[in-house]
Amino acid sequence: MKIKPQFIFILTLFVILVSSFSLVKEIDKRFGSLKYKDFESPEYCGASCHVQFYRQWEQAMMSQAYTHHWDEIEYFELAVPHSENDPDFEGVHDGCNGCHTPMAYLAGDVPPPRPEEGSRANESVSCDVCHTITGFEGDVPFNFNYIIEPGQTKYSSRKGEKDSPNHEIKVSELHAKSEFCGICHNEKSPFDTWVKSTHLEWKEGPYAKEGVQCQDCHMPKARFRTAAMGTTYDDTRMHLFHGAHSPTKIKGVVELRMNPDIRQAVPGEPVVFTLSLFNQKTGHKFPTGSVEDRILWVHVEAEDAEGNVYHLPVDKKDFEGEEYTIASDVLAYQDMAVPLEKPDFKGVRREDVPLGDRIFRMPFFDPQGRMTIMQWNTDSLGVDYRIGPRETIVETYTFNLPYETAPGMMKVRAIMNYRLLVKPVAELLGVPEEEYAIREINRTETEIEVLP
């Protein structure tokens, strides 16, 4: 049968149209289906009954998921204008709110008012949001696929010995499982790429096999009263939700130990230092979550007997994609040109870390193959050089002692540093300095004797 040219043209046009609209969000029947008033405010929950839980939540990122400075800047300076300036991404910013301020999303209040306007969107991930989730759609929790039923019935991992005078309590097995966390801590980009996979990392790791849940680390158990008039239990879940933004949580996450291959050397002689890095604390990879933002690196330096300091670059391992794991002065993040409306934008430094230092990261790439910090514009992922739970990574540093090295004891130290946000991006967008300040994870030291 001969196919008419007109039919071929129409078919081709159809394919082009389908392709061009492939990134447009699907209509979510939940969007705009509820109102703010359908949910109790956190202050209501914490006024007299759950005072301690409220104060704990108040200090956690759960209460700041929408108001946090970087999240606000990323949303209003990058996500929203990208959605407005690129037809292929129309509406892509809507979904950010599904996790960062669920009430605003469910109320159809998108984009929500800016935090300084003091709307209820500022309640971020509130008590009533979590405790009215009854399940999630599909087999895998991701992209805020929660099923939510606000009302007088609250869902919790425990009913308690006493009835609440304010609301009904139903036991929810989901609230005690890591899958509950995965609803927002797993995320796919519009290109069907996993841009957050904290729950999936846990699921593939050793802790899941042992039955250790996310809640066991981020909501630890303690002897505590669940409500002002409630019962004191030995295993009450504290509502701490402490993670990457908590200095005490990340301090010491990775253990470091370093040793030289020889203990005595003369100037001009090579010494190989072996550094072992053991992730002994996290149930997922480190860093995790918004890994496009995070910078984790090790800086190694030697100091001779006269105080002269020498930088030791890491030895290359020659694996595919290694260039993204060694600090350089290359430019990246050129795709910010669209939301920033700067057609000639050349990018900024990829990390601003001492050249040659090892970085533990997974790079994100846009459809043009450029490294991106915008997860919604992520088409593919690069090498995953992060440290898995209970994983040990070994690095070596070959140091040819300079001829001018002073004789005596030389100290060699390795320092693991962490930034929540890439410094050059933060400076470009005016993010407060405290949000990208260096946080020391750990350090170790060894020494050799330099002979005359």
C-alpha positions in Angstrom: 0.0 0.0 0.0 1.4 3.4 -1.0 1.4 6.0 1.8 0.4 9.5 0.7 3.0 12.3 1.3 0.4 14.3 3.1 0.0 11.5 5.7 3.8 11.3 6.2 3.9 15.1 6.7 1.1 15.0 9.3 2.7 12.0 11.1 6.0 13.8 11.2 4.4 17.0 12.6 2.7 14.9 15.3 5.9 13.3 16.4 7.6 16.7 16.6 4.7 18.2 18.7 4.8 15.2 21.0 8.5 15.6 21.5 8.3 19.3 22.1 5.8 18.9 24.8 7.5 15.9 26.5 8.7 18.0 29.5 5.3 19.6 30.2 4.1 18.4 33.6 1.1 16.1 33.8 -2.0 17.4 35.4 -2.1 16.4 39.1 -5.6 16.0 40.4 -4.4 17.0 43.9 -3.2 20.4 42.7 -5.6 23.0 44.0 -7.9 20.4 45.5 -7.5 21.6 49.1 -7.2 24.8 51.1 -4.8 26.0 53.7 -7.6 25.9 56.3 -7.9 22.2 55.8 -4.6 21.9 57.8 -3.8 22.8 61.4 -0.9 25.1 61.8 2.3 23.8 63.6 1.7 26.5 66.2 -1.7 25.0 66.9 -0.1 21.5 67.5 2.7 23.0 69.6 0.6 25.4 71.7 -0.1 23.1 74.6 0.0 19.5 73.6 3.1 18.7 71.5 5.2 21.5 72.7 8.5 19.6 72.7 8.0 18.1 69.3 7.1 21.5 68.0 10.3 23.0 69.3 12.3 20.2 67.8 10.6 20.6 64.4 11.1 24.4 64.7 14.9 23.9 64.6 14.9 21.3 61.8 15.0 21.9 58.1 11.5 20.5 57.9 10.3 23.9 59.2 12.4 25.8 56.8 12.0 23.8 53.6 10.4 26.8 51.9 11.9 29.8 53.9 15.5 28.7 53.9 17.6 31.3 52.0 19.1 29.0 49.4 15.8 27.3 48.7 14.1 30.6 48.3 16.8 31.9 45.9 17.0 28.7 43.9 13.2 28.7 43.5 12.6 32.3 42.7 15.8 33.2 40.9 16.3 30.0 39.0 13.3 27.6 38.9 10.5 30.1 38.3 12.3 32.2 35.7 13.5 29.1 33.9 9.9 27.9 33.8 8.8 31.3 32.4 11.7 31.7 29.9 11.8 28.3 28.3 8.5 26.9 26.9 9.7 23.4 27.3 9.8 23.9 31.0 6.5 25.6 31.5 5.1 24.7 34.9 8.2 22.8 36.0 8.5 24.9 39.1 5.1 23.9 40.4 6.4 20.5 41.6 9.1 22.0 43.8 6.3 23.0 46.2 4.9 19.5 46.5 7.7 18.7 48.9 9.0 22.1 50.1 5.6 23.5 51.0 2.9 20.8 50.4 0.0 22.9 51.7 0.7 25.6 49.1 0.9 23.0 46.3 -2.3 21.3 47.4 -4.0 24.7 47.7 -2.9 25.6 44.2 -1.0 28.6 45.6 1.9 28.5 43.1 4.2 30.3 43.0 3.5 30.9 46.7 4.1 34.4 48.2 7.7 35.0 49.0 8.7 34.1 52.6 8.9 37.7 53.8 5.1 38.0 53.1 4.4 35.6 56.0 1.9 33.4 54.3 1.0 29.9 55.4 3.3 28.6 52.7 6.1 29.4 55.3 4.9 26.4 57.3 6.9 24.3 54.9 6.7 20.6 55.9 4.3 20.9 58.8 3.1 18.5 61.5 -0.4 18.2 59.9 1.0 17.4 56.5 3.0 14.4 57.6 0.4 13.1 60.0 -2.4 13.1 57.5 -0.5 11.1 54.9 -2.1 7.7 54.5 0.1 6.2 51.8 1.7 6.8 48.4 0.8 6.0 44.9 2.5 3.2 43.0 5.3 0.9 44.1 8.1 3.4 44.6 7.9 6.6 46.8 9.2 9.6 44.9 8.2 13.1 43.6 5.7 13.7 46.5 3.4 10.9 45.4 1.8 10.9 48.8 -1.9 10.2 49.4 -3.1 12.7 51.9 -6.4 13.0 53.8 -6.5 16.1 56.1 -9.0 16.0 58.9 -9.5 15.0 62.5 -7.8 11.7 62.0 -4.0 11.8 62.5 -1.7 9.0 61.4 1.3 7.9 63.5 3.5 4.9 64.2 1.9 4.5 67.6 -1.7 5.1 68.9 -0.8 5.5 72.5 -2.3 4.3 75.7 -4.5 7.4 76.1 -7.0 8.9 73.6 -6.2 12.4 72.4 -8.9 14.9 73.4 -8.3 16.8 70.2 -8.1 14.2 67.4 -8.4 10.6 66.6 -5.1 8.6 66.1 -4.7 5.7 63.7 -1.6 3.5 63.6 0.2 3.8 60.3 2.9 1.2 59.5 4.2 3.6 56.7 5.2 6.2 59.3 7.7 3.8 60.8 9.3 2.9 57.5 11.9 4.5 55.3 9.4 4.5 52.4 7.7 7.4 54.1 10.8 9.5 53.8 11.3 8.4 50.2 8.2 10.2 49.1 10.2 13.4 49.0 13.8 12.2 49.4 13.6 10.4 46.0 13.1 12.6 43.0 13.1 12.2 39.2 13.7 15.1 36.8 11.5 15.8 33.9 14.0 13.7 31.9 13.3 10.6 34.0 16.7 10.9 35.8 17.0 10.2 39.5 18.2 13.5 40.9 17.6 12.6 44.5 17.8 9.0 45.7 18.5 9.0 49.4 15.9 6.3 50.2 17.0 4.2 47.2 20.6 4.4 48.4 19.5 3.2 51.8 17.5 0.4 50.2 20.5 -0.8 48.3 22.9 -0.6 51.3 23.6 -2.7 54.4 21.3 -0.9 56.9 18.1 -1.8 55.0 19.1 -5.5 55.1 19.5 -5.2 58.9 16.1 -3.4 59.3 17.6 -0.1 60.3 15.2 2.6 59.1 15.7 6.3 58.3 13.8 7.2 61.4 16.3 5.3 63.6 19.0 7.9 62.8 17.0 11.1 62.1 14.2 10.5 64.6 16.1 8.6 67.4 14.2 7.0 70.2 14.3 8.3 73.8 12.4 8.1 77.1 10.0 11.0 76.5 6.4 12.1 76.7 4.6 12.1 73.4 2.2 14.9 74.5 1.8 17.2 77.5 -0.9 15.0 78.9 0.3 11.8 77.2 2.2 8.8 78.3 6.0 8.7 78.7 7.5 5.9 76.6 11.0 4.4 76.5 11.1 4.6 72.7 9.4 7.9 71.8 10.5 9.2 68.4 12.2 12.5 68.8 11.3 15.0 66.0 14.8 16.2 65.3 15.1 15.5 61.6 18.8 16.5 61.8 20.8 15.9 58.6 23.2 17.7 56.3 22.5 21.1 57.8 23.3 20.0 61.3 27.1 20.4 62.2 26.9 17.9 64.9 25.3 15.3 62.6 27.9 15.5 59.9 30.9 15.9 62.2 32.9 12.7 62.0 30.7 11.1 59.4 33.8 9.8 57.6 36.8 8.4 59.5 40.2 9.3 58.1 43.5 7.5 58.6 46.8 8.1 56.8 50.2 6.5 56.6 53.4 6.9 54.6 55.2 4.0 52.8 58.5 5.0 54.4 59.2 6.9 57.7 62.5 8.5 56.7 63.3 10.3 53.4 65.8 12.8 51.9 64.9 15.8 49.8 64.2 14.8 46.2 62.9 11.3 47.3 59.3 10.3 46.6 57.0 9.3 49.6 53.6 7.8 49.0 50.9 8.6 51.6 47.9 6.3 51.7 44.6 7.8 53.0 41.7 5.6 54.0 38.3 7.1 54.2 35.6 5.1 56.0 31.9 6.1 56.0 30.9 4.7 59.4 27.9 6.8 60.1 25.4 7.3 57.2 22.8 4.8 56.0 23.0 6.3 52.5 25.8 7.7 50.4 27.6 10.8 51.6 26.9 13.3 50.4 23.3 12.6 49.5 20.1 14.5 48.6 20.9 17.7 46.7 24.2 16.3 45.5 24.3 18.9 42.7 24.8 21.5 45.4 27.2 19.7 47.7 30.9 19.8 47.7 32.9 17.3 49.8 36.6 17.2 49.4 39.9 16.3 51.0 42.8 18.6 51.3 46.3 17.2 52.0 49.3 19.3 53.0 52.7 18.8 54.4 54.5 21.1 56.9 58.3 20.7 57.4 60.3 21.5 60.5 60.6 25.2 59.6 56.9 25.7 58.9 57.0 25.6 55.2 53.7 24.2 53.8 53.3 22.1 50.6 50.1 21.1 49.0 49.8 17.4 47.9 47.5 16.8 44.9 45.7 13.4 44.8 47.1 10.6 42.6 44.9 10.0 39.6 43.2 6.6 39.3 42.3 7.0 35.6 38.6 6.0 35.8 36.0 7.3 33.5 34.7 10.7 34.6 37.5 11.2 37.1 38.1 14.8 35.9 34.9 15.8 37.7 36.3 14.4 41.0 39.5 16.5 41.0 39.4 20.2 41.7 40.1 22.4 38.7 39.6 25.9 37.5 37.2 25.1 34.7 33.8 26.9 34.3 30.5 25.2 34.6 26.7 25.8 35.1 26.3 27.7 31.9 22.6 26.6 31.7 21.8 29.3 34.3 21.9 31.7 31.4 18.2 30.9 30.7 16.8 31.9 34.1 19.3 34.6 34.6 18.5 36.0 31.1 22.2 36.3 30.3 22.7 34.9 26.8 26.5 35.4 27.0 26.9 33.8 30.4 30.2 31.9 30.5 29.5 30.1 33.7 31.4 30.2 37.0 34.1 28.1 38.5 33.0 24.5 39.0 33.8 24.3 42.7 36.5 26.8 44.0 38.5 24.1 45.8 42.3 23.9 45.9 43.5 22.5 42.5 44.2 18.8 42.6 42.1 18.0 45.7 39.9 15.0 45.5 36.1 15.7 45.4 33.5 13.1 46.4 30.5 13.9 44.2 28.2 12.9 41.4 27.9 15.5 38.6 24.6 16.3 36.9 24.4 17.2 33.2 21.9 19.2 31.2 20.6 18.0 27.8 23.6 19.8 26.1 26.1 17.8 28.3 27.0 20.7 30.5 27.4 20.4 34.2 24.3 21.8 35.9 23.2 22.7 39.4 19.5 22.8 38.4 18.1 19.4 39.1 15.0 20.0 37.0 17.3 20.5 34.0 19.2 17.3 34.6 19.2 14.9 31.7 22.0 12.5 32.8 24.3 11.7 35.6 28.1 11.4 35.7 30.4 9.2 37.7 29.1 8.5 41.2 32.2 9.1 43.3 30.5 9.4 46.7 31.2 7.3 49.8 28.6 4.6 50.4 27.4 3.4 53.8 30.2 1.4 55.5 32.4 1.9 52.4 36.1 2.6 52.5 37.7 4.6 49.7 41.5 4.6 49.5 43.4 7.5 48.0 47.2 7.9 47.5 49.4 11.0 47.4 52.8 10.8 45.9 55.0 13.6 47.3 58.4 14.3 45.9 60.1 16.1 48.7 61.4 19.5 47.4 65.1 19.9 47.7 64.6 22.9 49.9 62.7 20.8 52.5 64.0 21.5 56.0 65.5 18.5 57.8 63.6 17.2 60.8 60.0 16.0 61.4 57.5 16.7 58.7 53.8 16.6 59.6 51.3 15.6 56.9 47.6 16.2 57.5 44.5 15.4 55.6 41.3 17.5 56.2 37.9 16.6 54.8 35.8 19.7 54.2 32.2 20.1 53.2 30.1 22.9 51.7 26.3 22.7 51.4 26.5 24.8 48.2 29.0 25.5 45.5 30.7 28.7 46.5 30.9 30.5 43.1 27.2 29.8 42.5 26.3 31.1 45.9 28.3 34.3 45.4 26.8 34.8 42.0 23.2 34.5 43.4 23.8 36.5 46.6 23.3 33.5 49.0 24.2 34.4 52.6 27.8 33.3 53.3 26.9 31.1 56.2 25.0 28.8 53.8 28.2 27.9 51.9 30.8 28.2 54.7 33.3 25.4 55.0 32.4 22.7 57.6 35.1 20.4 58.7 34.1 16.8 58.7 37.3 15.2 60.0 41.1 15.3 59.9 44.0 13.0 60.5 47.8 13.5 60.6 50.9 11.4 60.2 54.6 12.3 60.0 58.0 11.4 58.4 61.5 12.3 59.2 63.3 14.3 56.6 67.0 13.5 56.7 69.8 16.1 56.0 
